[in-house]
């Protein structure tokens, strides 16, 4: 995860330096608003794509969830559905039984204690 973040940061810094070098090669000068707008738009689009790709690479599947929690896939899918309903976490891929979760959702996905709940 840290590697992806660092790769994104390096890519953005390289793009910014490339833009500066092409806009003001002598170190100083006047740049039109339209040129700046185009450069900033290009850099922001690149940042969005890099960030989106990095976020997708961190998602956990129900298979990975099952392995991490030591449960079978059926139980992992049950947990996914119930926690999505209860906490609004996770995303179900349409038309499948596959769920995706962020690593920070793990604490909410832990199975409850076995047995009946204690009556108050």
C-alpha positions in Angstrom: 0.0 0.0 0.0 2.8 2.4 0.9 4.6 1.5 -2.4 1.5 2.4 -4.4 1.1 5.7 -2.6 4.8 6.5 -3.1 4.5 5.6 -6.8 1.5 7.9 -7.2 3.4 10.7 -5.4 6.4 10.2 -7.7 4.3 10.2 -10.8 2.6 13.5 -9.8 5.9 15.1 -8.9 7.4 14.1 -12.3 4.3 15.4 -14.1 4.5 18.7 -12.3 8.3 19.1 -13.0 7.7 18.2 -16.7 4.9 20.9 -16.9 7.1 23.5 -15.3 10.0 22.7 -17.6 7.8 22.9 -20.7 5.9 26.1 -19.6 8.9 28.1 -18.3 12.1 26.5 -19.7 14.2 29.5 -18.6 12.9 29.5 -15.1 10.7 32.6 -15.5 8.1 33.8 -17.9 4.4 34.4 -18.6 2.0 31.5 -19.2 -1.5 31.9 -20.5 -4.5 31.0 -18.4 -5.6 28.5 -21.0 -2.2 26.7 -21.0 -2.2 26.6 -17.2 -5.8 25.2 -17.2 -4.8 22.5 -19.7 -1.8 21.5 -17.7 -3.7 21.4 -14.3 -6.5 19.4 -15.9 -4.0 16.9 -17.3 -2.3 16.5 -13.9 -5.6 16.3 -12.0 -6.9 13.6 -14.3 -3.6 11.6 -13.9 -3.9 12.0 -10.1 -7.5 10.7 -10.1 -6.6 7.7 -12.2 -3.6 6.8 -10.1 -5.5 7.2 -6.9 -8.5 5.2 -8.2 -6.1 2.4 -9.3 -4.4 2.4 -5.9 -7.7 2.2 -4.1 -9.0 -0.7 -6.2 -5.8 -2.7 -5.5 -6.5 -2.6 -1.8 -10.0 -4.0 -1.9 -10.6 -7.4 -0.2 -12.8 -10.0 -1.8 -15.1 -12.4 0.1 -12.7 -15.2 -0.5 -9.9 -13.2 1.1 -12.3 -12.2 3.9 -13.1 -15.9 4.5 -9.4 -16.7 4.7 -8.6 -13.8 7.1 -11.5 -14.6 9.4 -11.0 -18.4 9.3 -14.6 -19.0 8.0 -15.9 -20.6 4.8 -17.1 -18.6 1.8 -20.7 -19.1 2.6 -20.2 -17.6 6.1 -18.1 -14.7 4.6 -21.0 -13.9 2.2 -23.4 -13.9 5.1 -21.2 -11.6 7.1 -20.8 -9.4 4.0 -24.6 -9.1 3.5 -25.4 -8.5 7.2 -22.6 -5.9 7.7 -23.6 -4.1 4.6 -27.2 -3.9 5.8 -26.1 -2.9 9.3 -23.2 -0.6 8.6 -23.5 0.3 4.9 -20.0 -1.1 4.2 -18.9 -3.1 1.2 -19.9 -3.3 -2.4 -21.6 -6.2 -4.1 -20.6 -6.8 -7.7 -24.0 -6.7 -9.5 -25.2 -10.1 -10.6 -22.8 -12.0 -8.4 -22.4 -13.2 -4.9 -19.0 -11.4 -4.7 -18.4 -8.6 -2.3 -15.6 -6.1 -2.0 -14.4 -4.4 1.2 -11.8 -1.8 2.2 -9.2 -3.0 4.6 -10.4 -0.5 7.2 -13.8 -2.3 7.2 -12.3 -5.5 8.7 -13.1 -4.6 12.3 -16.8 -4.3 11.4 -16.7 -7.7 9.6 -15.5 -9.8 12.5 -18.0 -12.5 13.3 -20.2 -12.1 16.4 -19.7 -14.4 19.4 -21.3 -17.8 18.7 -24.6 -18.7 20.5 -27.7 -16.8 21.3 -27.4 -13.2 22.4 -27.7 -12.6 26.1 -31.1 -11.1 27.1 -30.8 -7.8 29.0 
